[in-house]
Amino acid sequence: MKMYKVISPLILCTLIVLSSCDILSGTSEKINSNNKTSNSTRTESVLSDILNTVMGKAPLTYKNMVGTWNFNKSAVAFETDNLLKKAGGTVVASQVQAKLDESSKSLGINSNNTTFTFNADSTYSAKLRGIKISGKYTIDAKTKQVRMSYLMGVAHLNATAAVSSRNMKLLFDADSFLKLMKFLSQFTNNTSIEVLGKMADMYDGMLMGFDMKKE
């Protein structure tokens, strides 16, 4: 007879929040149905270009995903570089980055309690501020997306990954990522997340997440 571990209320609530976030699955939902195929192709191309600029052109493969990756700092990117080309665009990106770093630090997110371990057998385990999740993962080399299952495969966590030999960025849709951050901050007096939310509302296509280093 199989025995199942009892999930604490805090962990269960976190898993429910993660499930409701539907992180980074919103890209395709924003596309008009009449132009879904062509717009999706353009989005994939632009996002790929942005990630190549940020992290280089290393391909996303199971081989270069394998290993344990520890939180280093927060990461911010945009699905389009139009904002960054505008006057002051780089300043905006820097301000968002600084505010996200502030939020992460105040929440106690660090290299010890926020990690992702990807195994060669397509399983993974992760800690998000110490809260553990695990399951299986798949990658899409074309879009550089990683899909991670948890809750025994019932729910999924979606991210876009940019990997080099020693660094990896896991980037999520800003709105969904901020929902998770708000949940993690509910027992603190962190106001920087509210500021981040207002910033994200001002700019479409903002991605937020983790810049991680390989052990």
N, CA, C and O of each residue as an XYZ file, in Angstrom:
860
protein
N       0.846     -1.201      0.000
C       0.000      0.000      0.000
C       0.876      1.244      0.000
O       1.794      1.363      0.812
N       0.600      2.152     -0.892
C       1.422      3.347     -0.981
C       1.086      4.316      0.140
O      -0.071      4.455      0.538
N       2.100      4.969      0.631
C       1.924      5.965      1.683
C       2.222      7.328      1.107
O       3.221      7.496      0.407
N       1.379      8.307      1.385
C       1.559      9.659      0.881
C       1.888     10.598      2.025
O       1.295     10.534      3.102
N       2.847     11.469      1.766
C       3.231     12.446      2.774
C       2.148     13.504      2.922
O       1.500     13.880      1.946
N       1.959     13.974      4.129
C       0.998     15.041      4.384
C       1.621     16.364      4.004
O       2.723     16.686      4.447
N       0.922     17.138      3.182
C       1.428     18.436      2.742
C       0.956     19.506      3.717
O      -0.237     19.621      3.996
N       1.896     20.282      4.228
C       1.537     21.317      5.188
C       0.668     22.366      4.520
O       0.766     22.551      3.307
N      -0.196     23.072      5.286
C      -1.059     24.104      4.708
C      -0.287     25.162      3.948
O      -0.743     25.617      2.898
N       0.895     25.575      4.461
C       1.668     26.617      3.789
C       2.139     26.148      2.427
O       2.019     26.871      1.438
N       2.684     24.916      2.373
C       3.168     24.391      1.099
C       2.007     24.207      0.132
O       2.126     24.528     -1.050
N       0.877     23.687      0.629
C      -0.280     23.482     -0.226
C      -0.768     24.793     -0.809
O      -1.087     24.862     -1.996
N      -0.831     25.848      0.020
C      -1.261     27.165     -0.458
C      -0.321     27.682     -1.536
O      -0.756     28.248     -2.539
N       0.975     27.479     -1.315
C       1.959     27.939     -2.296
C       1.775     27.226     -3.623
O       1.823     27.851     -4.682
N       1.564     25.911     -3.565
C       1.379     25.147     -4.794
C       0.129     25.589     -5.530
O       0.118     25.643     -6.760
N      -0.926     25.905     -4.786
C      -2.152     26.397     -5.405
C      -1.909     27.739     -6.078
O      -2.392     27.981     -7.183
N      -1.151     28.618     -5.404
C      -0.824     29.923     -5.990
C      -0.029     29.743     -7.267
O      -0.314     30.396     -8.270
N       0.970     28.861     -7.246
C       1.773     28.601     -8.439
C       0.894     28.112     -9.576
O       1.058     28.521    -10.726
N      -0.046     27.227     -9.239
C      -0.928     26.691    -10.266
C      -1.797     27.780    -10.866
O      -2.004     27.817    -12.078
N      -2.315     28.682    -10.007
C      -3.186     29.751    -10.488
C      -2.436     30.795    -11.273
O      -3.024     31.504    -12.090
N      -1.114     30.903    -11.033
C      -0.314     31.887    -11.758
C      -0.218     31.555    -13.238
O      -0.216     32.458    -14.075
N      -0.138     30.251    -13.579
C       0.018     29.826    -14.969
C       1.155     30.579    -15.616
O       0.979     31.207    -16.660
N       2.331     30.519    -14.995
C       3.465     31.369    -15.340
C       3.937     31.174    -16.768
O       4.222     30.058    -17.200
N       4.011     32.260    -17.475
C       4.510     32.397    -18.843
C       3.729     31.592    -19.865
O       4.252     31.316    -20.945
N       2.498     31.205    -19.565
C       1.671     30.584    -20.584
C       0.827     31.626    -21.283
O       0.109     31.313    -22.232
N       0.911     32.884    -20.814
C       0.070     33.940    -21.360
C       0.537     34.496    -22.672
O      -0.211     35.243    -23.303
N       1.747     34.176    -23.130
C       2.248     34.752    -24.369
C       1.328     34.439    -25.530
O       0.949     35.334    -26.285
N       0.963     33.167    -25.679
C       0.122     32.791    -26.799
C      -1.305     33.267    -26.619
O      -2.004     33.466    -27.612
N      -1.768     33.459    -25.381
C      -3.136     33.882    -25.142
C      -3.373     35.315    -25.563
O      -4.508     35.707    -25.835
N      -2.299     36.108    -25.621
C      -2.425     37.502    -25.983
C      -2.527     37.691    -27.493
O      -2.791     38.800    -27.957
N      -2.320     36.608    -28.278
C      -2.270     36.698    -29.724
C      -3.672     36.631    -30.301
O      -4.459     35.770    -29.906
N      -3.993     37.504    -31.208
C      -5.284     37.516    -31.878
C      -5.461     36.219    -32.642
O      -4.546     35.779    -33.338
N      -6.635     35.598    -32.519
C      -6.834     34.286    -33.115
C      -6.709     34.301    -34.628
O      -6.326     33.292    -35.221
N      -7.021     35.417    -35.266
C      -6.937     35.499    -36.724
C      -5.514     35.497    -37.237
O      -5.267     35.157    -38.394
N      -4.559     35.882    -36.370
C      -3.162     35.958    -36.784
C      -2.276     35.134    -35.867
O      -1.099     35.443    -35.685
N      -2.849     34.081    -35.288
C      -2.155     33.353    -34.232
C      -0.825     32.776    -34.703
O       0.189     32.906    -34.017
N      -0.827     32.137    -35.878
C       0.388     31.468    -36.332
C       1.496     32.448    -36.643
O       2.621     32.289    -36.170
N       1.181     33.484    -37.452
C       2.214     34.435    -37.858
C       2.716     35.256    -36.692
O       3.919     35.488    -36.570
N       1.812     35.701    -35.829
C       2.219     36.495    -34.676
C       3.033     35.666    -33.697
O       3.985     36.165    -33.096
N       2.661     34.399    -33.534
C       3.407     33.527    -32.635
C       4.834     33.352    -33.121
O       5.777     33.344    -32.330
N       4.984     33.210    -34.442
C       6.324     33.063    -35.013
C       7.160     34.294    -34.754
O       8.334     34.190    -34.401
N       6.549     35.491    -34.931
C       7.274     36.735    -34.698
C       7.651     36.864    -33.234
O       8.759     37.289    -32.908
N       6.725     36.495    -32.342
C       7.002     36.580    -30.908
C       8.168     35.683    -30.529
O       9.053     36.088    -29.776
N       8.165     34.453    -31.056
C       9.249     33.517    -30.764
C      10.578     34.068    -31.247
O      11.597     33.943    -30.568
N      10.559     34.692    -32.447
C      11.789     35.232    -33.020
C      12.325     36.383    -32.192
O      13.519     36.443    -31.899
N      11.432     37.305    -31.810
C      11.847     38.462    -31.020
C      12.367     38.028    -29.665
O      13.414     38.494    -29.217
N      11.625     37.123    -29.000
C      12.043     36.667    -27.678
C      13.383     35.955    -27.759
O      14.230     36.114    -26.881
N      13.574     35.171    -28.814
C      14.846     34.487    -28.998
C      15.977     35.479    -29.171
O      17.062     35.295    -28.618
N      15.727     36.544    -29.945
C      16.751     37.567    -30.151
C      17.116     38.245    -28.842
O      18.293     38.483    -28.571
N      16.110     38.560    -28.026
C      16.354     39.225    -26.747
C      17.195     38.327    -25.841
O      18.164     38.780    -25.233
N      16.817     37.055    -25.758
C      17.549     36.131    -24.900
C      18.960     35.897    -25.408
O      19.890     35.744    -24.616
N      19.127     35.869    -26.733
C      20.470     35.718    -27.292
C      21.344     36.898    -26.918
O      22.535     36.738    -26.650
N      20.747     38.095    -26.901
C      21.491     39.291    -26.522
C      21.899     39.231    -25.059
O      23.015     39.602    -24.696
N      20.973     38.756    -24.219
C      21.221     38.707    -22.781
C      22.252     37.647    -22.417
O      23.147     37.900    -21.611
N      22.130     36.461    -23.010
C      22.924     35.319    -22.558
C      23.793     34.676    -23.630
O      24.479     33.693    -23.350
N      23.782     35.206    -24.850
C      24.523     34.556    -25.918
C      23.648     33.556    -26.655
O      22.463     33.420    -26.350
N      24.223     32.861    -27.615
C      23.439     31.999    -28.487
C      23.566     30.521    -28.151
O      23.346     29.671    -29.014
N      23.913     30.207    -26.928
C      23.999     28.801    -26.517
C      22.628     28.151    -26.651
O      21.647     28.699    -26.148
N      22.528     27.000    -27.314
C      21.230     26.348    -27.500
C      20.689     25.812    -26.184
O      21.448     25.483    -25.273
N      19.370     25.730    -26.098
C      18.744     25.141    -24.916
C      18.588     23.648    -25.174
O      17.809     23.240    -26.035
N      19.316     22.849    -24.439
C      19.257     21.393    -24.569
C      19.148     20.774    -23.181
O      19.441     21.416    -22.172
N      18.724     19.523    -23.149
C      18.666     18.830    -21.867
C      20.057     18.745    -21.249
O      20.206     18.839    -20.031
N      21.061     18.572    -22.076
C      22.426     18.433    -21.580
C      22.888     19.672    -20.838
O      23.462     19.563    -19.755
N      22.641     20.881    -21.414
C      23.133     22.072    -20.723
C      22.194     22.567    -19.632
O      22.518     23.515    -18.915
N      21.016     21.923    -19.499
C      20.125     22.239    -18.379
C      20.505     21.462    -17.119
O      20.271     21.922    -16.001
N      21.095     20.278    -17.314
C      21.361     19.376    -16.185
C      22.326     20.009    -15.185
O      23.354     20.575    -15.558
N      21.968     19.898    -13.906
C      22.797     20.430    -12.834
C      21.958     21.163    -11.807
O      20.740     21.274    -11.947
N      22.617     21.659    -10.779
C      21.951     22.445     -9.740
C      22.290     23.910     -9.939
O      23.455     24.290    -10.053
N      21.237     24.728     -9.980
C      21.377     26.157    -10.232
C      20.866     26.925     -9.021
O      19.730     26.734     -8.588
N      21.703     27.786     -8.485
C      21.362     28.546     -7.281
C      21.091     30.006     -7.612
O      21.726     30.587     -8.492
N      20.144     30.584     -6.898
C      19.798     31.993     -7.095
C      21.028     32.877     -6.932
O      21.785     32.736     -5.971
N      21.216     33.784     -7.873
C      22.305     34.752     -7.807
C      21.759     36.164     -7.640
O      22.189     36.908     -6.758
N      20.815     36.521     -8.489
C      20.157     37.818     -8.416
C      18.887     37.748     -9.244
O      18.625     36.737     -9.896
N      18.107     38.798     -9.226
C      16.890     38.825    -10.021
C      17.229     39.128    -11.475
O      18.335     39.567    -11.787
N      16.270     38.890    -12.353
C      16.484     39.125    -13.780
C      15.248     39.780    -14.381
O      14.119     39.467    -14.002
N      15.473     40.688    -15.318
C      14.394     41.386    -16.016
C      14.708     41.400    -17.505
O      15.853     41.626    -17.895
N      13.701     41.161    -18.337
C      13.869     41.247    -19.784
C      12.534     41.671    -20.387
O      11.520     41.734    -19.691
N      12.541     41.959    -21.671
C      11.333     42.354    -22.378
C      11.148     41.466    -23.599
O      12.123     41.065    -24.234
N       9.888     41.159    -23.929
C       9.600     40.348    -25.103
C       9.892     41.109    -26.392
O      10.032     40.496    -27.450
N       9.984     42.407    -26.318
C      10.343     43.226    -27.465
C      11.391     44.231    -27.042
O      11.377     44.709    -25.908
N      12.300     44.554    -27.945
C      13.337     45.522    -27.608
C      12.940     46.944    -27.966
O      13.774     47.847    -27.896
N      11.666     47.170    -28.354
C      11.216     48.520    -28.718
C      11.399     49.501    -27.571
O      11.825     50.638    -27.779
N      11.074     49.054    -26.346
C      11.208     49.929    -25.183
C      12.658     50.320    -24.970
O      12.965     51.482    -24.702
N      13.547     49.343    -25.092
C      14.954     49.614    -24.829
C      15.563     50.539    -25.876
O      16.564     51.204    -25.608
N      14.966     50.589    -27.070
C      15.475     51.464    -28.120
C      15.035     52.911    -27.906
O      15.651     53.838    -28.432
N      13.978     53.095    -27.139
C      13.480     54.442    -26.884
C      14.375     55.157    -25.884
O      15.080     54.533    -25.091
N      14.324     56.492    -25.945
C      15.101     57.290    -24.997
C      14.661     56.957    -23.582
O      13.472     57.014    -23.268
N      15.598     56.615    -22.740
C      15.278     56.298    -21.352
C      14.885     54.858    -21.125
O      14.635     54.458    -19.988
N      14.826     54.059    -22.198
C      14.403     52.672    -22.059
C      15.317     51.864    -21.169
O      14.853     51.075    -20.346
N      16.608     52.055    -21.329
C      17.558     51.314    -20.495
C      17.473     51.744    -19.039
O      17.735     50.954    -18.131
N      17.104     53.008    -18.822
C      16.935     53.508    -17.456
C      15.765     52.797    -16.791
O      15.852     52.394    -15.631
N      14.663     52.646    -17.535
C      13.492     51.949    -17.010
C      13.857     50.523    -16.629
O      13.504     50.052    -15.547
N      14.568     49.835    -17.520
C      14.965     48.454    -17.244
C      15.830     48.373    -15.994
O      15.681     47.455    -15.188
N      16.730     49.329    -15.837
C      17.611     49.349    -14.663
C      16.824     49.596    -13.385
O      17.114     49.007    -12.344
N      15.816     50.478    -13.470
C      14.997     50.779    -12.299
C      14.185     49.560    -11.869
O      14.077     49.265    -10.679
N      13.615     48.854    -12.849
C      12.846     47.652    -12.532
C      13.754     46.595    -11.917
O      13.385     45.934    -10.946
N      14.943     46.442    -12.491
C      15.913     45.477    -11.973
C      16.280     45.786    -10.522
O      16.331     44.888     -9.681
N      16.533     47.057    -10.238
C      16.914     47.464     -8.884
C      15.783     47.201     -7.896
O      16.021     46.741     -6.779
N      14.551     47.494     -8.310
C      13.406     47.285     -7.422
C      13.164     45.795     -7.182
O      12.803     45.393     -6.076
N      13.362     44.984     -8.207
C      13.191     43.546     -8.048
C      14.281     42.965     -7.153
O      14.018     42.064     -6.357
N      15.498     43.475     -7.281
C      16.585     43.057     -6.386
C      16.243     43.392     -4.935
O      16.479     42.600     -4.024
N      15.684     44.581     -4.747
C      15.288     45.022     -3.401
C      14.220     44.099     -2.818
O      14.292     43.712     -1.652
N      13.229     43.752     -3.641
C      12.158     42.872     -3.178
C      12.687     41.492     -2.817
O      12.320     40.926     -1.787
N      13.552     40.957     -3.671
C      14.112     39.625     -3.424
C      14.908     39.598     -2.128
O      14.807     38.657     -1.341
N      15.700     40.643     -1.916
C      16.519     40.713     -0.706
C      15.653     40.827      0.538
O      15.910     40.156      1.538
N      14.625     41.675      0.486
C      13.775     41.874      1.660
C      12.949     40.632      1.981
O      12.570     40.417      3.132
N      12.671     39.815      0.965
C      11.930     38.575      1.189
C      12.833     37.442      1.665
O      12.355     36.366      2.024
N      14.135     37.692      1.665
C      15.063     36.669      2.116
C      15.360     35.614      1.072
O      15.825     34.524      1.405
N      15.096     35.924     -0.194
C      15.416     34.990     -1.271
C      16.922     34.989     -1.483
O      17.519     36.040     -1.714
N      17.539     33.813     -1.407
C      18.992     33.732     -1.542
C      19.412     32.413     -2.182
O      18.570     31.594     -2.550
N      20.718     32.219     -2.310
C      21.243     31.035     -2.994
C      21.010     29.746     -2.222
O      21.099     28.661     -2.796
N      20.715     29.846     -0.943
C      20.485     28.651     -0.131
C      19.046     28.164     -0.188
O      18.793     26.962     -0.109
N      18.097     29.095     -0.325
C      16.694     28.681     -0.263
C      15.950     28.763     -1.591
O      14.762     28.447     -1.653
N      16.633     29.184     -2.655
C      15.996     29.251     -3.971
C      16.923     28.599     -4.994
O      17.908     29.198     -5.427
N      16.597     27.375     -5.372
C      17.442     26.593     -6.276
C      16.586     25.747     -7.219
O      15.434     25.434     -6.919
N      17.159     25.390     -8.342
C      16.548     24.446     -9.275
C      17.586     23.381     -9.619
O      18.723     23.708     -9.960
N      17.201     22.112     -9.531
C      18.072     21.014     -9.935
C      17.391     20.238    -11.057
O      16.313     19.674    -10.868
N      18.028     20.214    -12.225
C      17.504     19.485    -13.379
C      18.355     18.233    -13.595
O      19.580     18.312    -13.688
N      17.695     17.087    -13.672
C      18.384     15.811    -13.818
C      18.324     15.302    -15.258
O      17.472     15.719    -16.042
N      19.241     14.396    -15.589
C      19.328     13.870    -16.951
C      18.127     13.007    -17.328
O      17.866     12.801    -18.513
N      17.389     12.497    -16.333
C      16.229     11.645    -16.611
C      14.937     12.445    -16.748
O      13.844     11.887    -16.654
N      15.064     13.755    -16.969
C      13.918     14.660    -17.174
C      13.097     14.887    -15.913
O      11.931     15.273    -15.996
N      13.692     14.652    -14.744
C      13.053     15.026    -13.486
C      13.774     16.248    -12.929
O      14.916     16.530    -13.292
N      13.095     16.963    -12.047
C      13.695     18.147    -11.440
C      13.186     18.291    -10.015
O      12.181     17.692     -9.632
N      13.894     19.088     -9.245
C      13.427     19.496     -7.920
C      13.807     20.959     -7.744
O      14.796     21.427     -8.308
N      13.022     21.666     -6.966
C      13.286     23.092     -6.786
C      12.874     23.538     -5.398
O      12.024     22.926     -4.751
N      13.495     24.615     -4.956
C      13.101     25.290     -3.725
C      12.837     26.745     -4.070
O      13.683     27.408     -4.672
N      11.671     27.243     -3.692
C      11.315     28.641     -3.873
C      11.166     29.253     -2.495
O      10.150     29.080     -1.822
N      12.197     29.970     -2.093
C      12.279     30.498     -0.727
C      12.071     29.379      0.297
O      11.410     29.558      1.319
N      12.648     28.239     -0.007
C      12.607     27.107      0.903
C      11.454     26.154      0.696
O      11.472     25.050      1.241
N      10.449     26.541     -0.075
C       9.299     25.677     -0.332
C       9.631     24.756     -1.505
O       9.987     25.222     -2.587
N       9.514     23.452     -1.283
C       9.978     22.471     -2.258
C       8.875     22.039     -3.223
O       7.727     21.827     -2.831
N       9.255     21.917     -4.486
C       8.394     21.317     -5.492
C       9.268     20.380     -6.324
O      10.489     20.532     -6.354
N       8.652     19.423     -6.993
C       9.414     18.500     -7.833
C       8.481     17.858     -8.842
O       7.258     17.910     -8.708
N       9.082     17.254     -9.853
C       8.300     16.597    -10.887
C       9.153     16.333    -12.105
O      10.352     16.077    -11.989
N       8.536     16.395    -13.282
C       9.240     16.190    -14.540
C       9.275     17.498    -15.329
O       8.457     18.393    -15.116
N      10.237     17.588    -16.242
C      10.329     18.790    -17.073
C      10.573     18.423    -18.528
O      11.161     17.388    -18.841
N      10.106     19.298    -19.406
C      10.364     19.178    -20.834
C      10.839     20.531    -21.337
O      10.554     21.561    -20.726
N      11.564     20.529    -22.450
C      12.033     21.782    -23.023
C      11.609     21.876    -24.484
O      11.400     20.867    -25.157
N      11.488     23.111    -24.953
C      11.251     23.396    -26.363
C      12.431     24.228    -26.832
O      12.526     25.414    -26.515
N      13.323     23.614    -27.580
C      14.555     24.292    -27.987
C      14.278     25.515    -28.853
O      15.038     26.483    -28.824
N      13.188     25.476    -29.627
C      12.874     26.579    -30.533
C      12.462     27.831    -29.772
O      12.948     28.925    -30.056
N      11.565     27.667    -28.807
C      11.067     28.815    -28.045
C      11.843     29.049    -26.758
O      11.648     30.061    -26.085
N      12.731     28.103    -26.414
C      13.519     28.170    -25.182
C      12.638     28.146    -23.933
O      12.968     28.752    -22.914
N      11.526     27.443    -24.029
C      10.635     27.320    -22.883
C      10.846     26.003    -22.150
O      11.106     24.961    -22.754
N      10.727     26.084    -20.836
C      10.833     24.919    -19.960
C       9.489     24.741    -19.265
O       8.953     25.687    -18.688
N       8.953     23.537    -19.322
C       7.673     23.236    -18.679
C       7.935     22.240    -17.562
O       8.388     21.121    -17.805
N       7.644     22.656    -16.334
C       7.913     21.833    -15.155
C       6.604     21.417    -14.487
O       5.799     22.269    -14.109
N       6.395     20.123    -14.344
C       5.190     19.640    -13.674
C       5.433     19.536    -12.172
O       6.570     19.380    -11.729
N       4.366     19.621    -11.402
C       4.432     19.391     -9.956
C       3.050     18.976     -9.482
O       2.129     18.872    -10.292
N       2.887     18.737     -8.191
C       1.640     18.188     -7.658
C       1.277     16.895     -8.389
O       0.139     16.701     -8.815
N       2.281     16.008     -8.524
C       2.106     14.708     -9.183
C       1.594     14.856    -10.612
O       0.809     14.039    -11.095
N       2.060     15.928    -11.284
C       1.731     16.135    -12.689
C       0.448     16.887    -12.943
O       0.094     17.130    -14.097
N      -0.261     17.264    -11.886
C      -1.540     17.957    -12.054
C      -1.342     19.400    -12.510
O      -2.133     19.913    -13.301
N      -0.294     20.054    -12.018
C      -0.054     21.461    -12.339
C       1.309     21.622    -12.994
O       2.160     20.735    -12.928
N       1.498     22.782    -13.633
C       2.742     23.030    -14.353
C       3.257     24.440    -14.106
O       2.489     25.382    -13.908
N       4.563     24.555    -14.122
C       5.256     25.834    -13.988
C       6.003     26.068    -15.297
O       6.812     25.236    -15.707
N       5.737     27.195    -15.954
C       6.324     27.473    -17.259
C       7.279     28.655    -17.206
O       6.976     29.682    -16.597
N       8.427     28.507    -17.842
C       9.424     29.575    -17.862
C      10.152     29.573    -19.193
O      10.146     28.578    -19.918
N      10.776     30.692    -19.503
C      11.690     30.759    -20.633
C      13.100     30.757    -20.063
O      13.407     31.517    -19.144
N      13.952     29.908    -20.607
C      15.303     29.746    -20.068
C      16.355     30.191    -21.073
O      16.246     29.930    -22.271
N      17.369     30.866    -20.560
C      18.546     31.229    -21.346
C      19.754     30.707    -20.586
O      20.001     31.113    -19.450
N      20.509     29.807    -21.209
C      21.567     29.090    -20.503
C      22.920     29.307    -21.161
O      23.058     29.222    -22.381
N      23.912     29.587    -20.330
C      25.307     29.566    -20.767
C      25.993     28.470    -19.959
O      25.316     27.710    -19.266
N      27.302     28.372    -20.028
C      27.986     27.275    -19.346
C      27.821     27.318    -17.829
O      27.725     26.271    -17.189
N      27.787     28.508    -17.251
C      27.724     28.630    -15.793
C      26.549     29.455    -15.292
O      26.358     29.569    -14.081
N      25.764     30.030    -16.180
C      24.651     30.886    -15.766
C      23.365     30.492    -16.476
O      23.383     30.005    -17.606
N      22.257     30.711    -15.792
C      20.953     30.475    -16.398
C      19.971     31.529    -15.913
O      19.926     31.858    -14.728
N      19.191     32.050    -16.842
C      18.092     32.936    -16.482
C      16.789     32.175    -16.684
O      16.559     31.599    -17.748
N      15.937     32.174    -15.663
C      14.586     31.645    -15.761
C      13.645     32.832    -15.707
O      13.530     33.489    -14.673
N      12.973     33.110    -16.809
C      12.151     34.313    -16.933
C      10.680     33.944    -17.039
O      10.303     33.021    -17.761
N       9.848     34.694    -16.296
C       8.419     34.423    -16.226
C       7.625     35.662    -16.622
O       8.115     36.785    -16.512
N       6.414     35.451    -17.075
C       5.500     36.560    -17.308
C       5.408     37.400    -16.038
O       5.212     36.867    -14.946
N       5.551     38.718    -16.186
C       5.663     39.602    -15.017
C       4.461     39.503    -14.085
O       4.632     39.425    -12.868
N       3.250     39.505    -14.636
C       2.056     39.468    -13.792
C       2.013     38.200    -12.945
O       1.707     38.249    -11.754
N       2.319     37.076    -13.564
C       2.290     35.805    -12.840
C       3.400     35.729    -11.798
O       3.192     35.238    -10.688
N       4.576     36.218    -12.166
C       5.704     36.200    -11.231
C       5.412     37.073    -10.016
O       5.765     36.715     -8.892
N       4.770     38.215    -10.237
C       4.455     39.115     -9.125
C       3.405     38.513     -8.192
O       3.412     38.797     -6.994
N       2.502     37.687     -8.723
C       1.537     36.999     -7.866
C       2.269     36.097     -6.874
O       1.925     36.035     -5.693
N       3.280     35.404     -7.379
C       4.074     34.541     -6.508
C       4.824     35.365     -5.474
O       4.860     35.004     -4.298
N       5.425     36.472     -5.904
C       6.170     37.331     -4.989
C       5.252     37.902     -3.908
O       5.641     38.015     -2.746
N       4.035     38.260     -4.304
C       3.084     38.796     -3.329
C       2.719     37.740     -2.296
O       2.579     38.047     -1.112
N       2.565     36.499     -2.742
C       2.266     35.428     -1.797
C       3.409     35.251     -0.810
O       3.183     35.100      0.391
N       4.637     35.268     -1.320
C       5.797     35.089     -0.452
C       5.975     36.255      0.512
O       6.614     36.108      1.554
N       5.410     37.416      0.171
C       5.593     38.607      1.002
C       4.430     38.862      1.953
O       4.422     39.874      2.655
N       3.447     37.965      1.991
C       2.243     38.256      2.765
C       2.497     38.348      4.269
O       1.676     38.901      5.001
N       3.615     37.817      4.731
C       3.925     37.902      6.157
C       4.976     38.971      6.446
O       5.560     39.003      7.529
N       5.212     39.849      5.462
C       6.174     40.937      5.637
C       5.491     42.262      5.333
O       4.337     42.298      4.907
N       6.216     43.342      5.554
C       5.706     44.674      5.220
C       6.368     45.191      3.946
O       6.714     46.369      3.851
N       6.538     44.317      2.986
C       7.234     44.653      1.749
C       6.322     45.460      0.830
O       5.292     44.964      0.371
N       6.706     46.697      0.569
C       5.915     47.559     -0.314
C       6.516     47.663     -1.709
O       5.869     48.177     -2.621
N       7.739     47.185     -1.888
C       8.397     47.312     -3.186
C       7.699     46.491     -4.257
O       7.774     46.832     -5.438
N       7.021     45.417     -3.869
C       6.327     44.585     -4.843
C       5.163     45.344     -5.463
O       4.874     45.175     -6.648
N       4.491     46.182     -4.672
C       3.411     47.002     -5.214
C       3.949     47.964     -6.263
O       3.306     48.199     -7.286
N       5.126     48.517     -6.009
C       5.761     49.421     -6.974
C       6.098     48.660     -8.243
O       5.901     49.170     -9.346
N       6.607     47.441     -8.094
C       6.922     46.609     -9.250
C       5.675     46.337    -10.083
O       5.724     46.343    -11.313
N       4.565     46.100     -9.405
C       3.313     45.851    -10.100
C       2.899     47.026    -10.956
O       2.428     46.846    -12.079
N       3.069     48.224    -10.435
C       2.724     49.425    -11.197
C       3.642     49.588    -12.399
O       3.205     50.005    -13.471
N       4.918     49.256    -12.216
C       5.865     49.327    -13.333
C       5.482     48.333    -14.426
O       5.505     48.661    -15.612
N       5.132     47.122    -14.015
C       4.775     46.083    -14.981
C       3.525     46.460    -15.760
O       3.406     46.138    -16.942
N       2.591     47.145    -15.101
C       1.364     47.575    -15.771
C       1.641     48.597    -16.865
O       0.873     48.715    -17.819
N       2.731     49.330    -16.728
C       3.059     50.391    -17.679
C       3.699     49.860    -18.959
O       3.656     50.528    -19.992
N       4.292     48.667    -18.905
C       5.041     48.157    -20.048
C       4.622     46.727    -20.369
O       4.762     45.830    -19.536
N       4.106     46.518    -21.581
C       3.717     45.182    -22.010
C       4.956     44.336    -22.307
O       6.003     44.853    -22.696
N       4.812     43.049    -22.117
C       5.889     42.141    -22.489
C       7.052     42.099    -21.528
O       8.146     41.674    -21.899
N       6.837     42.532    -20.295
C       7.920     42.487    -19.316
C       8.030     41.083    -18.724
O       7.026     40.469    -18.360
N       9.252     40.590    -18.633
C       9.530     39.290    -18.038
C      10.381     39.480    -16.793
O      11.301     40.299    -16.782
N      10.077     38.726    -15.751
C      10.835     38.794    -14.508
C      11.190     37.388    -14.055
O      10.490     36.425    -14.370
N      12.280     37.282    -13.315
C      12.648     35.963    -12.835
C      13.970     35.931    -12.117
O      14.344     36.878    -11.424
N      14.683     34.821    -12.289
C      15.902     34.575    -11.532
C      17.119     34.448    -12.446
O      17.065     33.803    -13.493
N      18.202     35.072    -12.032
C      19.512     34.857    -12.640
C      20.231     33.876    -11.716
O      20.448     34.175    -10.542
N      20.603     32.705    -12.242
C      21.112     31.637    -11.393
C      22.507     31.193    -11.826
O      22.866     31.280    -13.001
N      23.285     30.714    -10.856
C      24.626     30.206    -11.124
C      24.674     28.707    -10.874
O      24.022     28.193     -9.965
N      25.446     28.023    -11.684
C      25.564     26.576    -11.557
C      26.566     26.210    -10.472
O      27.618     26.835    -10.346
N      26.231     25.203     -9.700
C      27.136     24.737     -8.644
C      28.385     24.108     -9.247
O      29.264     23.656     -8.513
